[in-house]
């Protein structure tokens, strides 16, 4: 495992390799079936270790993740903004400027991705789209040299969700097109890694059907996404699927189903440890 690789790297004296393994582990742990408090503890423990071995420059790649977790847990004044105690500079803009000066495309990517994530989850779709567009502008070498990294695959899913939501808000066809283009990439991921991406694909298909006015198909896909994400034990994806199903049924004026899915989403976000997100849901939706 990555934690074992981290231990072996430290034993061998290769502290850079050990820290890289730790950063990858934390990003995967955030996506894969761990409660947020547990991931936050891992970040604290492994970050302390990286500091002891003077690996702060490598460990900097995970401070956007740590701030995103703080936002989700309810420890940020403005939860839609990647700004707070974990950010080493006085603002995200300064972090981005410093990363650009250092030609650190990978740090730029993590900043863009996690800002896009919290913006989307806290209903700031315009900011999420802006971050997605900044990512697309990055050098293609980032795609080629980090093809296997989990966040690159996750961004394809997030960019599709954001594009479809923005298309629904603006009625602009360009965003529907971009959403469908990203969906094809997720479709390939679902074929290669079904337990991790099939439920995500179903959710994207539900959102696309919602935009197209195909109510029956949308309803079927949302319910399949909820069921499969539960079966695959991705609690955060189950919560999101329930939330988006709630939005769909609210739009159809089906108060019973909207209330059911919003209530389930709230319950699941709390179970994941995302109290800030659960509170946002409760405060902003009337069901």
Order of alpha helices (4+ residues) and beta strands (2+ residues): alpha-alpha-alpha-alpha-alpha-alpha-alpha-alpha-alpha-alpha-alpha-alpha-alpha-alpha-alpha-alpha
